[in-house]
C-alpha cells in the first residue's frame, strides 16, 4: 500500500470509527479527542466519509430501516492506513526531537 499523508480530519475520522458511529457521533468524538481543536463541519465530514468509503477505508453498517442515521465503521484497509499514518507521525516527532532537542537516535 502506498504511503499517504492523511489530513488531520481524515485521520481523526478513521480513529473515531474503530467503534461504529453515525455522522454526528463522529463529529462529537473528533472534537473530544482533539480537546475541541478540531471541529468538523457537516459538509467536510460527509465529503470525507464519501471519499473514504469509495477507497474502502470505511463502510456503512446496515441499520434498521426505520432509522435515518447511518453508522460507519473502519475496515481492515482503513486500519492499515491509520497505522501507517501513526508510524509516519511518530517518525516526524522523532526527527523533530533529534533536530530541535539535540537528542540522538
C-alpha positions in Angstrom: 0.0 0.0 0.0 1.3 3.4 -0.9 2.5 5.9 1.7 -0.2 8.5 2.0 -0.1 11.6 4.3 -3.6 12.0 5.7 -5.2 15.2 6.6 -5.8 15.7 10.3 -9.6 15.4 9.8 -9.4 12.1 7.9 -7.0 10.7 10.5 -9.4 11.6 13.3 -12.4 10.2 11.5 -10.6 6.9 10.9 -9.7 6.8 14.6 -13.2 7.6 15.7 -14.5 4.7 13.6 -12.7 1.9 15.5 -16.2 1.7 17.1 -19.3 2.2 14.8 -20.7 5.7 14.9 -23.1 7.9 12.9 -22.1 11.2 11.4 -23.0 13.4 14.4 -21.3 10.9 16.8 -18.1 11.2 14.6 -18.2 15.0 14.9 -18.5 14.8 18.7 -15.8 12.1 19.1 -13.3 14.0 16.9 -13.9 17.2 18.8 -13.5 15.4 22.1 -10.3 13.6 21.0 -8.7 16.8 19.9 -9.8 18.7 23.0 -12.0 20.9 20.9 -9.2 21.9 18.5 -10.7 20.0 15.5 -14.3 20.7 14.7 -15.7 19.1 11.6 -18.4 20.8 9.7 -21.1 18.5 8.2 -20.0 19.2 4.6 -16.4 18.4 5.4 -17.3 15.3 7.3 -19.7 13.8 4.7 -17.2 14.6 1.9 -14.5 12.7 3.8 -16.9 9.8 4.6 -17.8 9.5 0.9 -14.2 9.6 -0.2 -13.1 7.1 2.5 -16.0 4.7 1.6 -15.0 4.9 -2.1 -11.4 3.9 -1.1 -12.7 1.1 1.0 -11.3 2.5 4.3 -14.7 2.7 6.0 -18.0 1.1 5.3 -21.6 1.8 6.2 -23.2 -0.7 8.6 -26.7 -1.9 7.5 -29.1 -0.4 10.1 -32.7 -0.6 10.9 -34.9 0.6 8.1 -36.8 2.9 10.5 -33.6 4.8 11.4 -32.3 7.7 9.3 -28.9 7.6 11.0 -26.3 5.6 9.0 -23.5 4.2 11.1 -20.0 3.7 9.7 -17.0 1.5 10.8 -13.4 1.4 9.8 -12.4 -1.5 7.5 -9.2 -3.7 7.6 -7.8 -1.5 4.8 -8.7 1.6 6.8 -6.8 0.3 9.8 -3.7 -0.3 7.7 -4.0 3.3 6.5 -4.4 4.6 10.1 -1.5 2.5 11.4 0.8 3.8 8.5 -0.2 7.4 9.4 0.6 6.8 13.1 4.1 5.4 12.1 4.6 8.5 9.8 3.7 10.9 12.6 6.0 9.1 15.1 8.8 9.5 12.6 8.1 13.2 12.3 8.1 13.7 16.0 11.3 11.6 16.4 13.1 13.6 13.7 11.9 16.9 15.2 13.3 15.8 18.6 16.6 14.9 17.1 17.0 18.3 15.4 15.3 20.6 17.9 16.2 19.0 21.2 19.6 17.6 20.2 18.6 14.0 21.0 20.5 11.2 19.4 18.9 8.1 17.9 
